[in-house]
Each structure stands twice: as C-alpha cells, then as structure tokens.
Amino acid sequence: MNRTPDLTTAAWRKSSHSDGGASNCLEVADNQPDIVPVRDSKQPDGPILVFGASPWASFLTYVTRSL
C-alpha cells in the first residue's frame, strides 16, 4: 500500500551546481528515511516526486558517469 509521506520536517537543499538565481533548479530533501523527495525550487508548494533511495542512488551514479 502506498501512502503519502509526511514531509513537514523535510530539509530541502538545492544542487551545489545551482547559481542561486532564477534558473531552473531542483531541491532534494536528504533527511527522509528510505525515500528521496524532489521538487521544483521555483514552486516549493507544487508537486513533489518521491523516489526510493536505491533507485535515486542508481540515477545519480548514471548521471555522474555521463558528465
């Protein structure tokens, strides 16, 4: 059964590659056990995508190898 995670205590951070301006940027909450919530920094009250920790780690590995 899927349930909506409680993200009221989420500590959101932007990518270290963010320029701090109005550029497109994602925010990630690292302090959630077993999940990685991701949102658009320009719409903090908008939709949130939630990934499992393992698939997120695989994604990051793929992206960093592709750079």
PDBQT receptor file of N, H, CA, C and O in Angstrom, charges set to zero:
ATOM      1  N   MET A   1       0.846  -1.180   0.000  1.00  0.00    +0.000 N 
ATOM      2  CA  MET A   1       0.000   0.000   0.000  1.00  0.00    +0.000 C 
ATOM      3  C   MET A   1       0.896   1.249   0.000  1.00  0.00    +0.000 C 
ATOM      4  O   MET A   1       1.773   1.381   0.853  1.00  0.00    +0.000 OA
ATOM      5  N   ASN A   2       0.679   2.149  -0.940  1.00  0.00    +0.000 N 
ATOM      6  H   ASN A   2      -0.034   2.041  -1.633  1.00  0.00    +0.000 HD
ATOM      7  CA  ASN A   2       1.409   3.418  -0.993  1.00  0.00    +0.000 C 
ATOM      8  C   ASN A   2       0.702   4.439  -0.126  1.00  0.00    +0.000 C 
ATOM      9  O   ASN A   2      -0.527   4.508  -0.090  1.00  0.00    +0.000 OA
ATOM     10  N   ARG A   3       1.494   5.223   0.565  1.00  0.00    +0.000 N 
ATOM     11  H   ARG A   3       2.492   5.167   0.535  1.00  0.00    +0.000 HD
ATOM     12  CA  ARG A   3       0.911   6.311   1.343  1.00  0.00    +0.000 C 
ATOM     13  C   ARG A   3       1.733   7.560   1.100  1.00  0.00    +0.000 C 
ATOM     14  O   ARG A   3       2.915   7.480   0.766  1.00  0.00    +0.000 OA
ATOM     15  N   THR A   4       1.116   8.693   1.264  1.00  0.00    +0.000 N 
ATOM     16  H   THR A   4       0.156   8.758   1.535  1.00  0.00    +0.000 HD
ATOM     17  CA  THR A   4       1.805   9.961   1.064  1.00  0.00    +0.000 C 
ATOM     18  C   THR A   4       2.723  10.213   2.257  1.00  0.00    +0.000 C 
ATOM     19  O   THR A   4       2.264  10.207   3.399  1.00  0.00    +0.000 OA
ATOM     20  N   PRO A   5       4.009  10.435   2.006  1.00  0.00    +0.000 N 
ATOM     21  CA  PRO A   5       4.926  10.681   3.124  1.00  0.00    +0.000 C 
ATOM     22  C   PRO A   5       4.679  12.043   3.758  1.00  0.00    +0.000 C 
ATOM     23  O   PRO A   5       4.286  12.995   3.083  1.00  0.00    +0.000 OA
ATOM     24  N   ASP A   6       4.913  12.122   5.057  1.00  0.00    +0.000 N 
ATOM     25  H   ASP A   6       5.232  11.349   5.605  1.00  0.00    +0.000 HD
ATOM     26  CA  ASP A   6       4.813  13.388   5.786  1.00  0.00    +0.000 C 
ATOM     27  C   ASP A   6       6.125  14.139   5.576  1.00  0.00    +0.000 C 
ATOM     28  O   ASP A   6       7.164  13.735   6.098  1.00  0.00    +0.000 OA
ATOM     29  N   LEU A   7       6.079  15.214   4.822  1.00  0.00    +0.000 N 
ATOM     30  H   LEU A   7       5.234  15.542   4.398  1.00  0.00    +0.000 HD
ATOM     31  CA  LEU A   7       7.291  15.969   4.505  1.00  0.00    +0.000 C 
ATOM     32  C   LEU A   7       7.362  17.301   5.246  1.00  0.00    +0.000 C 
ATOM     33  O   LEU A   7       8.089  18.204   4.833  1.00  0.00    +0.000 OA
ATOM     34  N   THR A   8       6.604  17.426   6.344  1.00  0.00    +0.000 N 
ATOM     35  H   THR A   8       6.013  16.693   6.679  1.00  0.00    +0.000 HD
ATOM     36  CA  THR A   8       6.599  18.684   7.088  1.00  0.00    +0.000 C 
ATOM     37  C   THR A   8       7.955  18.990   7.720  1.00  0.00    +0.000 C 
ATOM     38  O   THR A   8       8.253  20.152   7.993  1.00  0.00    +0.000 OA
ATOM     39  N   THR A   9       8.780  17.970   7.957  1.00  0.00    +0.000 N 
ATOM     40  H   THR A   9       8.537  17.025   7.735  1.00  0.00    +0.000 HD
ATOM     41  CA  THR A   9      10.103  18.196   8.544  1.00  0.00    +0.000 C 
ATOM     42  C   THR A   9      11.212  18.088   7.496  1.00  0.00    +0.000 C 
ATOM     43  O   THR A   9      12.392  18.040   7.842  1.00  0.00    +0.000 OA
ATOM     44  N   ALA A  10      10.839  18.051   6.233  1.00  0.00    +0.000 N 
ATOM     45  H   ALA A  10       9.880  18.090   5.952  1.00  0.00    +0.000 HD
ATOM     46  CA  ALA A  10      11.837  17.907   5.168  1.00  0.00    +0.000 C 
ATOM     47  C   ALA A  10      12.789  19.094   5.164  1.00  0.00    +0.000 C 
ATOM     48  O   ALA A  10      12.366  20.248   5.238  1.00  0.00    +0.000 OA
ATOM     49  N   ALA A  11      14.067  18.795   5.079  1.00  0.00    +0.000 N 
ATOM     50  H   ALA A  11      14.411  17.858   5.019  1.00  0.00    +0.000 HD
ATOM     51  CA  ALA A  11      15.108  19.829   4.973  1.00  0.00    +0.000 C 
ATOM     52  C   ALA A  11      15.541  19.875   3.511  1.00  0.00    +0.000 C 
ATOM     53  O   ALA A  11      16.351  19.061   3.068  1.00  0.00    +0.000 OA
ATOM     54  N   TRP A  12      14.998  20.829   2.772  1.00  0.00    +0.000 N 
ATOM     55  H   TRP A  12      14.340  21.491   3.131  1.00  0.00    +0.000 HD
ATOM     56  CA  TRP A  12      15.244  20.933   1.333  1.00  0.00    +0.000 C 
ATOM     57  C   TRP A  12      16.558  21.633   1.060  1.00  0.00    +0.000 C 
ATOM     58  O   TRP A  12      16.934  22.576   1.757  1.00  0.00    +0.000 OA
ATOM     59  N   ARG A  13      17.262  21.153   0.024  1.00  0.00    +0.000 N 
ATOM     60  H   ARG A  13      16.957  20.387  -0.542  1.00  0.00    +0.000 HD
ATOM     61  CA  ARG A  13      18.502  21.808  -0.408  1.00  0.00    +0.000 C 
ATOM     62  C   ARG A  13      18.552  21.810  -1.935  1.00  0.00    +0.000 C 
ATOM     63  O   ARG A  13      18.029  20.916  -2.601  1.00  0.00    +0.000 OA
ATOM     64  N   LYS A  14      19.198  22.845  -2.460  1.00  0.00    +0.000 N 
ATOM     65  H   LYS A  14      19.623  23.571  -1.919  1.00  0.00    +0.000 HD
ATOM     66  CA  LYS A  14      19.396  22.944  -3.908  1.00  0.00    +0.000 C 
ATOM     67  C   LYS A  14      20.713  22.276  -4.277  1.00  0.00    +0.000 C 
ATOM     68  O   LYS A  14      21.585  22.064  -3.435  1.00  0.00    +0.000 OA
ATOM     69  N   SER A  15      20.827  21.962  -5.523  1.00  0.00    +0.000 N 
ATOM     70  H   SER A  15      20.119  22.135  -6.207  1.00  0.00    +0.000 HD
ATOM     71  CA  SER A  15      22.060  21.396  -6.058  1.00  0.00    +0.000 C 
ATOM     72  C   SER A  15      23.218  22.358  -5.834  1.00  0.00    +0.000 C 
ATOM     73  O   SER A  15      23.040  23.576  -5.852  1.00  0.00    +0.000 OA
ATOM     74  N   SER A  16      24.399  21.801  -5.625  1.00  0.00    +0.000 N 
ATOM     75  H   SER A  16      24.544  20.811  -5.610  1.00  0.00    +0.000 HD
ATOM     76  CA  SER A  16      25.587  22.640  -5.491  1.00  0.00    +0.000 C 
ATOM     77  C   SER A  16      25.921  23.320  -6.816  1.00  0.00    +0.000 C 
ATOM     78  O   SER A  16      26.723  24.254  -6.849  1.00  0.00    +0.000 OA
ATOM     79  N   HIS A  17      25.314  22.861  -7.903  1.00  0.00    +0.000 N 
ATOM     80  H   HIS A  17      24.663  22.103  -7.876  1.00  0.00    +0.000 HD
ATOM     81  CA  HIS A  17      25.531  23.465  -9.224  1.00  0.00    +0.000 C 
ATOM     82  C   HIS A  17      24.553  24.625  -9.489  1.00  0.00    +0.000 C 
ATOM     83  O   HIS A  17      24.628  25.273 -10.532  1.00  0.00    +0.000 OA
ATOM     84  N   SER A  18      23.650  24.879  -8.555  1.00  0.00    +0.000 N 
ATOM     85  H   SER A  18      23.589  24.352  -7.707  1.00  0.00    +0.000 HD
ATOM     86  CA  SER A  18      22.694  25.972  -8.711  1.00  0.00    +0.000 C 
ATOM     87  C   SER A  18      23.437  27.300  -8.610  1.00  0.00    +0.000 C 
ATOM     88  O   SER A  18      24.335  27.463  -7.784  1.00  0.00    +0.000 OA
ATOM     89  N   ASP A  19      23.051  28.241  -9.459  1.00  0.00    +0.000 N 
ATOM     90  H   ASP A  19      22.322  28.108 -10.130  1.00  0.00    +0.000 HD
ATOM     91  CA  ASP A  19      23.710  29.545  -9.419  1.00  0.00    +0.000 C 
ATOM     92  C   ASP A  19      23.044  30.502  -8.436  1.00  0.00    +0.000 C 
ATOM     93  O   ASP A  19      23.486  31.642  -8.293  1.00  0.00    +0.000 OA
ATOM     94  N   GLY A  20      21.993  30.060  -7.759  1.00  0.00    +0.000 N 
ATOM     95  H   GLY A  20      21.634  29.134  -7.876  1.00  0.00    +0.000 HD
ATOM     96  CA  GLY A  20      21.320  30.909  -6.791  1.00  0.00    +0.000 C 
ATOM     97  C   GLY A  20      20.372  31.917  -7.403  1.00  0.00    +0.000 C 
ATOM     98  O   GLY A  20      19.713  32.662  -6.677  1.00  0.00    +0.000 OA
ATOM     99  N   GLY A  21      20.290  31.956  -8.720  1.00  0.00    +0.000 N 
ATOM    100  H   GLY A  21      20.825  31.351  -9.309  1.00  0.00    +0.000 HD
ATOM    101  CA  GLY A  21      19.403  32.893  -9.396  1.00  0.00    +0.000 C 
ATOM    102  C   GLY A  21      18.067  32.256  -9.713  1.00  0.00    +0.000 C 
ATOM    103  O   GLY A  21      17.620  31.348  -9.013  1.00  0.00    +0.000 OA
ATOM    104  N   ALA A  22      17.441  32.728 -10.754  1.00  0.00    +0.000 N 
ATOM    105  H   ALA A  22      17.805  33.466 -11.322  1.00  0.00    +0.000 HD
ATOM    106  CA  ALA A  22      16.113  32.257 -11.136  1.00  0.00    +0.000 C 
ATOM    107  C   ALA A  22      16.181  31.070 -12.094  1.00  0.00    +0.000 C 
ATOM    108  O   ALA A  22      15.187  30.734 -12.738  1.00  0.00    +0.000 OA
ATOM    109  N   SER A  23      17.333  30.444 -12.188  1.00  0.00    +0.000 N 
ATOM    110  H   SER A  23      18.140  30.717 -11.665  1.00  0.00    +0.000 HD
ATOM    111  CA  SER A  23      17.485  29.305 -13.095  1.00  0.00    +0.000 C 
ATOM    112  C   SER A  23      16.622  28.136 -12.663  1.00  0.00    +0.000 C 
ATOM    113  O   SER A  23      16.178  28.053 -11.518  1.00  0.00    +0.000 OA
ATOM    114  N   ASN A  24      16.395  27.233 -13.610  1.00  0.00    +0.000 N 
ATOM    115  H   ASN A  24      16.756  27.301 -14.541  1.00  0.00    +0.000 HD
ATOM    116  CA  ASN A  24      15.687  26.003 -13.266  1.00  0.00    +0.000 C 
ATOM    117  C   ASN A  24      16.549  25.206 -12.308  1.00  0.00    +0.000 C 
ATOM    118  O   ASN A  24      17.736  24.999 -12.560  1.00  0.00    +0.000 OA
ATOM    119  N   CYS A  25      15.969  24.766 -11.227  1.00  0.00    +0.000 N 
ATOM    120  H   CYS A  25      15.005  24.934 -11.022  1.00  0.00    +0.000 HD
ATOM    121  CA  CYS A  25      16.734  24.020 -10.245  1.00  0.00    +0.000 C 
ATOM    122  C   CYS A  25      15.818  23.095  -9.463  1.00  0.00    +0.000 C 
ATOM    123  O   CYS A  25      14.651  23.405  -9.224  1.00  0.00    +0.000 OA
ATOM    124  N   LEU A  26      16.362  21.972  -9.077  1.00  0.00    +0.000 N 
ATOM    125  H   LEU A  26      17.310  21.721  -9.272  1.00  0.00    +0.000 HD
ATOM    126  CA  LEU A  26      15.634  21.029  -8.244  1.00  0.00    +0.000 C 
ATOM    127  C   LEU A  26      16.096  21.166  -6.806  1.00  0.00    +0.000 C 
ATOM    128  O   LEU A  26      17.228  21.561  -6.528  1.00  0.00    +0.000 OA
ATOM    129  N   GLU A  27      15.192  20.830  -5.902  1.00  0.00    +0.000 N 
ATOM    130  H   GLU A  27      14.272  20.509  -6.128  1.00  0.00    +0.000 HD
ATOM    131  CA  GLU A  27      15.549  20.730  -4.495  1.00  0.00    +0.000 C 
ATOM    132  C   GLU A  27      15.296  19.295  -4.073  1.00  0.00    +0.000 C 
ATOM    133  O   GLU A  27      14.358  18.647  -4.538  1.00  0.00    +0.000 OA
ATOM    134  N   VAL A  28      16.150  18.813  -3.185  1.00  0.00    +0.000 N 
ATOM    135  H   VAL A  28      16.912  19.339  -2.807  1.00  0.00    +0.000 HD
ATOM    136  CA  VAL A  28      16.063  17.451  -2.690  1.00  0.00    +0.000 C 
ATOM    137  C   VAL A  28      16.037  17.504  -1.167  1.00  0.00    +0.000 C 
ATOM    138  O   VAL A  28      16.732  18.319  -0.560  1.00  0.00    +0.000 OA
ATOM    139  N   ALA A  29      15.239  16.642  -0.551  1.00  0.00    +0.000 N 
ATOM    140  H   ALA A  29      14.674  15.980  -1.044  1.00  0.00    +0.000 HD
ATOM    141  CA  ALA A  29      15.223  16.529   0.904  1.00  0.00    +0.000 C 
ATOM    142  C   ALA A  29      16.008  15.273   1.277  1.00  0.00    +0.000 C 
ATOM    143  O   ALA A  29      15.604  14.159   0.945  1.00  0.00    +0.000 OA
ATOM    144  N   ASP A  30      17.129  15.460   1.970  1.00  0.00    +0.000 N 
ATOM    145  H   ASP A  30      17.457  16.366   2.240  1.00  0.00    +0.000 HD
ATOM    146  CA  ASP A  30      18.007  14.346   2.322  1.00  0.00    +0.000 C 
ATOM    147  C   ASP A  30      17.648  13.664   3.638  1.00  0.00    +0.000 C 
ATOM    148  O   ASP A  30      18.113  12.556   3.903  1.00  0.00    +0.000 OA
ATOM    149  N   ASN A  31      16.845  14.297   4.448  1.00  0.00    +0.000 N 
ATOM    150  H   ASN A  31      16.467  15.197   4.233  1.00  0.00    +0.000 HD
ATOM    151  CA  ASN A  31      16.632  13.789   5.802  1.00  0.00    +0.000 C 
ATOM    152  C   ASN A  31      15.414  12.868   5.939  1.00  0.00    +0.000 C 
ATOM    153  O   ASN A  31      14.850  12.748   7.027  1.00  0.00    +0.000 OA
ATOM    154  N   GLN A  32      15.015  12.233   4.868  1.00  0.00    +0.000 N 
ATOM    155  H   GLN A  32      15.473  12.330   3.985  1.00  0.00    +0.000 HD
ATOM    156  CA  GLN A  32      13.856  11.339   4.901  1.00  0.00    +0.000 C 
ATOM    157  C   GLN A  32      14.333   9.886   4.763  1.00  0.00    +0.000 C 
ATOM    158  O   GLN A  32      15.015   9.559   3.792  1.00  0.00    +0.000 OA
ATOM    159  N   PRO A  33      13.992   9.021   5.705  1.00  0.00    +0.000 N 
ATOM    160  CA  PRO A  33      14.470   7.643   5.629  1.00  0.00    +0.000 C 
ATOM    161  C   PRO A  33      13.863   6.884   4.449  1.00  0.00    +0.000 C 
ATOM    162  O   PRO A  33      12.648   6.893   4.247  1.00  0.00    +0.000 OA
ATOM    163  N   ASP A  34      14.718   6.239   3.685  1.00  0.00    +0.000 N 
ATOM    164  H   ASP A  34      15.704   6.232   3.849  1.00  0.00    +0.000 HD
ATOM    165  CA  ASP A  34      14.328   5.326   2.598  1.00  0.00    +0.000 C 
ATOM    166  C   ASP A  34      13.710   5.976   1.372  1.00  0.00    +0.000 C 
ATOM    167  O   ASP A  34      13.409   5.281   0.401  1.00  0.00    +0.000 OA
ATOM    168  N   ILE A  35      13.510   7.298   1.387  1.00  0.00    +0.000 N 
ATOM    169  H   ILE A  35      13.755   7.863   2.175  1.00  0.00    +0.000 HD
ATOM    170  CA  ILE A  35      12.926   7.982   0.228  1.00  0.00    +0.000 C 
ATOM    171  C   ILE A  35      13.724   9.245  -0.076  1.00  0.00    +0.000 C 
ATOM    172  O   ILE A  35      14.432   9.772   0.783  1.00  0.00    +0.000 OA
ATOM    173  N   VAL A  36      13.597   9.719  -1.310  1.00  0.00    +0.000 N 
ATOM    174  H   VAL A  36      13.022   9.291  -2.007  1.00  0.00    +0.000 HD
ATOM    175  CA  VAL A  36      14.225  10.980  -1.707  1.00  0.00    +0.000 C 
ATOM    176  C   VAL A  36      13.163  11.835  -2.396  1.00  0.00    +0.000 C 
ATOM    177  O   VAL A  36      12.864  11.622  -3.571  1.00  0.00    +0.000 OA
ATOM    178  N   PRO A  37      12.591  12.803  -1.673  1.00  0.00    +0.000 N 
ATOM    179  CA  PRO A  37      11.638  13.727  -2.278  1.00  0.00    +0.000 C 
ATOM    180  C   PRO A  37      12.372  14.766  -3.128  1.00  0.00    +0.000 C 
ATOM    181  O   PRO A  37      13.439  15.247  -2.747  1.00  0.00    +0.000 OA
ATOM    182  N   VAL A  38      11.794  15.108  -4.279  1.00  0.00    +0.000 N 
ATOM    183  H   VAL A  38      10.927  14.717  -4.589  1.00  0.00    +0.000 HD
ATOM    184  CA  VAL A  38      12.384  16.067  -5.206  1.00  0.00    +0.000 C 
ATOM    185  C   VAL A  38      11.283  17.039  -5.636  1.00  0.00    +0.000 C 
ATOM    186  O   VAL A  38      10.160  16.627  -5.930  1.00  0.00    +0.000 OA
ATOM    187  N   ARG A  39      11.618  18.338  -5.670  1.00  0.00    +0.000 N 
ATOM    188  H   ARG A  39      12.529  18.672  -5.431  1.00  0.00    +0.000 HD
ATOM    189  CA  ARG A  39      10.631  19.341  -6.100  1.00  0.00    +0.000 C 
ATOM    190  C   ARG A  39      11.319  20.422  -6.917  1.00  0.00    +0.000 C 
ATOM    191  O   ARG A  39      12.545  20.527  -6.929  1.00  0.00    +0.000 OA
ATOM    192  N   ASP A  40      10.516  21.218  -7.594  1.00  0.00    +0.000 N 
ATOM    193  H   ASP A  40       9.519  21.133  -7.584  1.00  0.00    +0.000 HD
ATOM    194  CA  ASP A  40      10.984  22.360  -8.374  1.00  0.00    +0.000 C 
ATOM    195  C   ASP A  40      11.194  23.523  -7.407  1.00  0.00    +0.000 C 
ATOM    196  O   ASP A  40      10.274  23.895  -6.678  1.00  0.00    +0.000 OA
ATOM    197  N   SER A  41      12.383  24.093  -7.394  1.00  0.00    +0.000 N 
ATOM    198  H   SER A  41      13.131  23.790  -7.986  1.00  0.00    +0.000 HD
ATOM    199  CA  SER A  41      12.685  25.177  -6.449  1.00  0.00    +0.000 C 
ATOM    200  C   SER A  41      11.833  26.420  -6.680  1.00  0.00    +0.000 C 
ATOM    201  O   SER A  41      11.626  27.212  -5.760  1.00  0.00    +0.000 OA
ATOM    202  N   LYS A  42      11.340  26.594  -7.906  1.00  0.00    +0.000 N 
ATOM    203  H   LYS A  42      11.508  25.951  -8.653  1.00  0.00    +0.000 HD
ATOM    204  CA  LYS A  42      10.503  27.764  -8.201  1.00  0.00    +0.000 C 
ATOM    205  C   LYS A  42       9.068  27.573  -7.727  1.00  0.00    +0.000 C 
ATOM    206  O   LYS A  42       8.311  28.539  -7.633  1.00  0.00    +0.000 OA
ATOM    207  N   GLN A  43       8.692  26.338  -7.430  1.00  0.00    +0.000 N 
ATOM    208  H   GLN A  43       9.307  25.553  -7.506  1.00  0.00    +0.000 HD
ATOM    209  CA  GLN A  43       7.327  26.044  -6.977  1.00  0.00    +0.000 C 
ATOM    210  C   GLN A  43       7.385  25.162  -5.732  1.00  0.00    +0.000 C 
ATOM    211  O   GLN A  43       6.995  23.996  -5.788  1.00  0.00    +0.000 OA
ATOM    212  N   PRO A  44       7.866  25.700  -4.610  1.00  0.00    +0.000 N 
ATOM    213  CA  PRO A  44       8.032  24.877  -3.415  1.00  0.00    +0.000 C 
ATOM    214  C   PRO A  44       6.718  24.299  -2.869  1.00  0.00    +0.000 C 
ATOM    215  O   PRO A  44       6.733  23.311  -2.136  1.00  0.00    +0.000 OA
ATOM    216  N   ASP A  45       5.606  24.903  -3.219  1.00  0.00    +0.000 N 
ATOM    217  H   ASP A  45       5.594  25.706  -3.815  1.00  0.00    +0.000 HD
ATOM    218  CA  ASP A  45       4.314  24.364  -2.786  1.00  0.00    +0.000 C 
ATOM    219  C   ASP A  45       3.666  23.505  -3.863  1.00  0.00    +0.000 C 
ATOM    220  O   ASP A  45       2.528  23.061  -3.708  1.00  0.00    +0.000 OA
ATOM    221  N   GLY A  46       4.384  23.271  -4.949  1.00  0.00    +0.000 N 
ATOM    222  H   GLY A  46       5.309  23.631  -5.075  1.00  0.00    +0.000 HD
ATOM    223  CA  GLY A  46       3.870  22.481  -6.060  1.00  0.00    +0.000 C 
ATOM    224  C   GLY A  46       4.068  20.991  -5.819  1.00  0.00    +0.000 C 
ATOM    225  O   GLY A  46       4.331  20.564  -4.694  1.00  0.00    +0.000 OA
ATOM    226  N   PRO A  47       3.941  20.212  -6.873  1.00  0.00    +0.000 N 
ATOM    227  CA  PRO A  47       4.055  18.759  -6.744  1.00  0.00    +0.000 C 
ATOM    228  C   PRO A  47       5.461  18.319  -6.333  1.00  0.00    +0.000 C 
ATOM    229  O   PRO A  47       6.457  18.982  -6.620  1.00  0.00    +0.000 OA
ATOM    230  N   ILE A  48       5.499  17.191  -5.659  1.00  0.00    +0.000 N 
ATOM    231  H   ILE A  48       4.690  16.651  -5.425  1.00  0.00    +0.000 HD
ATOM    232  CA  ILE A  48       6.752  16.589  -5.202  1.00  0.00    +0.000 C 
ATOM    233  C   ILE A  48       6.820  15.169  -5.762  1.00  0.00    +0.000 C 
ATOM    234  O   ILE A  48       5.863  14.402  -5.662  1.00  0.00    +0.000 OA
ATOM    235  N   LEU A  49       7.955  14.839  -6.345  1.00  0.00    +0.000 N 
ATOM    236  H   LEU A  49       8.732  15.463  -6.425  1.00  0.00    +0.000 HD
ATOM    237  CA  LEU A  49       8.195  13.468  -6.782  1.00  0.00    +0.000 C 
ATOM    238  C   LEU A  49       8.952  12.761  -5.672  1.00  0.00    +0.000 C 
ATOM    239  O   LEU A  49       9.864  13.333  -5.075  1.00  0.00    +0.000 OA
ATOM    240  N   VAL A  50       8.576  11.519  -5.392  1.00  0.00    +0.000 N 
ATOM    241  H   VAL A  50       7.835  11.055  -5.876  1.00  0.00    +0.000 HD
ATOM    242  CA  VAL A  50       9.235  10.759  -4.330  1.00  0.00    +0.000 C 
ATOM    243  C   VAL A  50       9.837   9.496  -4.936  1.00  0.00    +0.000 C 
ATOM    244  O   VAL A  50       9.136   8.684  -5.540  1.00  0.00    +0.000 OA
ATOM    245  N   PHE A  51      11.138   9.348  -4.762  1.00  0.00    +0.000 N 
ATOM    246  H   PHE A  51      11.707  10.008  -4.271  1.00  0.00    +0.000 HD
ATOM    247  CA  PHE A  51      11.863   8.190  -5.273  1.00  0.00    +0.000 C 
ATOM    248  C   PHE A  51      12.359   7.344  -4.110  1.00  0.00    +0.000 C 
ATOM    249  O   PHE A  51      12.616   7.859  -3.022  1.00  0.00    +0.000 OA
ATOM    250  N   GLY A  52      12.489   6.058  -4.342  1.00  0.00    +0.000 N 
ATOM    251  H   GLY A  52      12.280   5.639  -5.226  1.00  0.00    +0.000 HD
ATOM    252  CA  GLY A  52      13.141   5.199  -3.367  1.00  0.00    +0.000 C 
ATOM    253  C   GLY A  52      14.616   5.548  -3.312  1.00  0.00    +0.000 C 
ATOM    254  O   GLY A  52      15.180   6.016  -4.301  1.00  0.00    +0.000 OA
ATOM    255  N   ALA A  53      15.248   5.324  -2.165  1.00  0.00    +0.000 N 
ATOM    256  H   ALA A  53      14.790   4.943  -1.362  1.00  0.00    +0.000 HD
ATOM    257  CA  ALA A  53      16.651   5.684  -2.000  1.00  0.00    +0.000 C 
ATOM    258  C   ALA A  53      17.556   4.922  -2.976  1.00  0.00    +0.000 C 
ATOM    259  O   ALA A  53      18.488   5.503  -3.532  1.00  0.00    +0.000 OA
ATOM    260  N   SER A  54      17.293   3.653  -3.182  1.00  0.00    +0.000 N 
ATOM    261  H   SER A  54      16.536   3.182  -2.730  1.00  0.00    +0.000 HD
ATOM    262  CA  SER A  54      18.128   2.849  -4.075  1.00  0.00    +0.000 C 
ATOM    263  C   SER A  54      18.010   3.289  -5.538  1.00  0.00    +0.000 C 
ATOM    264  O   SER A  54      19.036   3.476  -6.193  1.00  0.00    +0.000 OA
ATOM    265  N   PRO A  55      16.786   3.463  -6.076  1.00  0.00    +0.000 N 
ATOM    266  CA  PRO A  55      16.693   3.971  -7.449  1.00  0.00    +0.000 C 
ATOM    267  C   PRO A  55      17.314   5.361  -7.612  1.00  0.00    +0.000 C 
ATOM    268  O   PRO A  55      17.890   5.656  -8.659  1.00  0.00    +0.000 OA
ATOM    269  N   TRP A  56      17.205   6.211  -6.600  1.00  0.00    +0.000 N 
ATOM    270  H   TRP A  56      16.737   5.972  -5.750  1.00  0.00    +0.000 HD
ATOM    271  CA  TRP A  56      17.802   7.546  -6.668  1.00  0.00    +0.000 C 
ATOM    272  C   TRP A  56      19.323   7.437  -6.736  1.00  0.00    +0.000 C 
ATOM    273  O   TRP A  56      19.961   8.145  -7.515  1.00  0.00    +0.000 OA
ATOM    274  N   ALA A  57      19.907   6.556  -5.925  1.00  0.00    +0.000 N 
ATOM    275  H   ALA A  57      19.388   5.981  -5.292  1.00  0.00    +0.000 HD
ATOM    276  CA  ALA A  57      21.352   6.365  -5.944  1.00  0.00    +0.000 C 
ATOM    277  C   ALA A  57      21.803   5.860  -7.316  1.00  0.00    +0.000 C 
ATOM    278  O   ALA A  57      22.840   6.289  -7.822  1.00  0.00    +0.000 OA
ATOM    279  N   SER A  58      21.040   4.961  -7.914  1.00  0.00    +0.000 N 
ATOM    280  H   SER A  58      20.198   4.612  -7.503  1.00  0.00    +0.000 HD
ATOM    281  CA  SER A  58      21.365   4.459  -9.255  1.00  0.00    +0.000 C 
ATOM    282  C   SER A  58      21.307   5.588 -10.277  1.00  0.00    +0.000 C 
ATOM    283  O   SER A  58      22.169   5.686 -11.151  1.00  0.00    +0.000 OA
ATOM    284  N   PHE A  59      20.298   6.433 -10.169  1.00  0.00    +0.000 N 
ATOM    285  H   PHE A  59      19.598   6.353  -9.459  1.00  0.00    +0.000 HD
ATOM    286  CA  PHE A  59      20.161   7.584 -11.060  1.00  0.00    +0.000 C 
ATOM    287  C   PHE A  59      21.369   8.506 -10.937  1.00  0.00    +0.000 C 
ATOM    288  O   PHE A  59      21.936   8.920 -11.948  1.00  0.00    +0.000 OA
ATOM    289  N   LEU A  60      21.766   8.830  -9.712  1.00  0.00    +0.000 N 
ATOM    290  H   LEU A  60      21.305   8.493  -8.891  1.00  0.00    +0.000 HD
ATOM    291  CA  LEU A  60      22.908   9.717  -9.508  1.00  0.00    +0.000 C 
ATOM    292  C   LEU A  60      24.197   9.108 -10.062  1.00  0.00    +0.000 C 
ATOM    293  O   LEU A  60      25.023   9.813 -10.643  1.00  0.00    +0.000 OA
ATOM    294  N   THR A  61      24.362   7.818  -9.883  1.00  0.00    +0.000 N 
ATOM    295  H   THR A  61      23.691   7.245  -9.412  1.00  0.00    +0.000 HD
ATOM    296  CA  THR A  61      25.539   7.139 -10.428  1.00  0.00    +0.000 C 
ATOM    297  C   THR A  61      25.561   7.267 -11.945  1.00  0.00    +0.000 C 
ATOM    298  O   THR A  61      26.595   7.580 -12.535  1.00  0.00    +0.000 OA
ATOM    299  N   TYR A  62      24.423   7.026 -12.567  1.00  0.00    +0.000 N 
ATOM    300  H   TYR A  62      23.583   6.771 -12.088  1.00  0.00    +0.000 HD
ATOM    301  CA  TYR A  62      24.326   7.133 -14.029  1.00  0.00    +0.000 C 
ATOM    302  C   TYR A  62      24.635   8.553 -14.498  1.00  0.00    +0.000 C 
ATOM    303  O   TYR A  62      25.399   8.745 -15.443  1.00  0.00    +0.000 OA
ATOM    304  N   VAL A  63      24.047   9.534 -13.844  1.00  0.00    +0.000 N 
ATOM    305  H   VAL A  63      23.426   9.377 -13.076  1.00  0.00    +0.000 HD
ATOM    306  CA  VAL A  63      24.235  10.931 -14.255  1.00  0.00    +0.000 C 
ATOM    307  C   VAL A  63      25.688  11.351 -14.094  1.00  0.00    +0.000 C 
ATOM    308  O   VAL A  63      26.252  11.975 -14.994  1.00  0.00    +0.000 OA
ATOM    309  N   THR A  64      26.296  11.024 -12.977  1.00  0.00    +0.000 N 
ATOM    310  H   THR A  64      25.838  10.517 -12.246  1.00  0.00    +0.000 HD
ATOM    311  CA  THR A  64      27.671  11.471 -12.760  1.00  0.00    +0.000 C 
ATOM    312  C   THR A  64      28.650  10.779 -13.704  1.00  0.00    +0.000 C 
ATOM    313  O   THR A  64      29.681  11.356 -14.052  1.00  0.00    +0.000 OA
ATOM    314  N   ARG A  65      28.348   9.571 -14.116  1.00  0.00    +0.000 N 
ATOM    315  H   ARG A  65      27.511   9.103 -13.833  1.00  0.00    +0.000 HD
ATOM    316  CA  ARG A  65      29.215   8.888 -15.089  1.00  0.00    +0.000 C 
ATOM    317  C   ARG A  65      29.036   9.456 -16.482  1.00  0.00    +0.000 C 
ATOM    318  O   ARG A  65      29.926   9.339 -17.325  1.00  0.00    +0.000 OA
ATOM    319  N   SER A  66      27.883  10.075 -16.729  1.00  0.00    +0.000 N 
ATOM    320  H   SER A  66      27.160  10.170 -16.045  1.00  0.00    +0.000 HD
ATOM    321  CA  SER A  66      27.584  10.624 -18.063  1.00  0.00    +0.000 C 
ATOM    322  C   SER A  66      28.144  12.025 -18.257  1.00  0.00    +0.000 C 
ATOM    323  O   SER A  66      28.150  12.540 -19.376  1.00  0.00    +0.000 OA
ATOM    324  N   LEU A  67      28.606  12.635 -17.201  1.00  0.00    +0.000 N 
ATOM    325  H   LEU A  67      28.601  12.217 -16.293  1.00  0.00    +0.000 HD
ATOM    326  CA  LEU A  67      29.102  14.022 -17.310  1.00  0.00    +0.000 C 
ATOM    327  C   LEU A  67      30.462  14.102 -17.931  1.00  0.00    +0.000 C 
ATOM    328  O   LEU A  67      31.006  15.195 -18.087  1.00  0.00    +0.000 OA
TER     329      LEU A  67
